[in-house]
Amino acid sequence: MAPAGSVQVLIHDEEDHCFGLWMLHDGRLVEVELPWTRRWHAPAPSSSEYPPSPGYLVRTDQGEPVPAQTPPHDRDPRPAW
């Protein structure tokens, strides 16, 4: 049994496409970068009535163009998790 300080969460769908990996690090749940992926963030919603979005992972190894990243100052600053 793993100690509580080493919790890992891997999220994937039924087809085993990986959506993210999170671990407890220094007492916080943080996302671990996955090879050949990059998290893309949408621009912030126009009001706080919409829930915060964590963005989504984009694969970078498929030969498809990767969308331009939203600048940090235009992203929703509220934590999504």
C-alpha positions in Angstrom: 0.0 0.0 0.0 1.4 3.4 -1.0 1.7 6.1 1.7 -0.8 9.0 1.4 1.9 11.4 0.3 2.3 9.5 -3.0 -1.2 9.6 -4.4 -1.4 9.7 -8.2 -4.5 10.3 -10.3 -4.5 9.3 -14.0 -7.6 10.3 -16.0 -8.4 8.6 -19.3 -11.4 7.7 -21.4 -12.8 4.3 -22.5 -10.4 4.3 -25.5 -7.4 4.9 -23.1 -6.7 8.4 -24.4 -4.9 10.0 -21.5 -6.3 13.3 -20.2 -3.9 14.1 -17.4 -1.8 12.9 -14.5 -1.9 14.6 -11.1 0.2 13.9 -8.0 0.5 15.3 -4.5 3.6 17.4 -4.4 4.5 19.6 -1.3 1.0 19.0 0.0 -0.7 20.2 -3.2 -2.3 18.3 -6.0 -0.4 19.4 -9.2 -0.5 18.3 -12.8 2.5 16.3 -14.1 3.5 17.1 -17.6 3.1 14.2 -20.0 5.4 13.7 -23.0 4.1 14.8 -26.3 1.2 16.8 -24.8 0.6 20.4 -23.9 -2.3 21.9 -22.0 -4.3 24.4 -24.0 -6.2 27.1 -22.1 -9.3 28.9 -23.5 -9.8 32.6 -22.9 -11.5 33.4 -19.7 -15.4 33.5 -19.8 -17.1 36.8 -20.0 -18.5 36.4 -16.4 -18.0 34.3 -13.3 -21.4 32.6 -13.8 -19.5 30.1 -16.0 -17.4 27.5 -14.2 -13.6 27.7 -14.5 -12.1 25.6 -17.3 -8.9 23.5 -16.8 -8.4 23.6 -20.6 -7.5 20.4 -22.3 -4.5 18.4 -23.4 -3.4 18.6 -27.0 -1.2 15.9 -28.5 1.9 17.3 -30.1 3.1 14.0 -31.8 0.4 13.6 -34.4 1.7 16.0 -37.0 -1.4 18.2 -36.6 -0.9 21.9 -36.0 -1.1 22.8 -32.3 -3.5 25.7 -31.5 -2.0 29.0 -30.5 -1.9 29.3 -26.7 -4.1 31.8 -25.0 -1.8 34.4 -23.3 -1.7 33.9 -19.4 -3.3 37.4 -18.8 -6.3 36.3 -20.9 -6.9 33.0 -19.1 -9.4 32.4 -16.3 -7.3 32.9 -13.0 -9.8 30.8 -11.0 -8.5 27.3 -10.2 -10.5 24.5 -12.0 -9.5 21.9 -9.5 
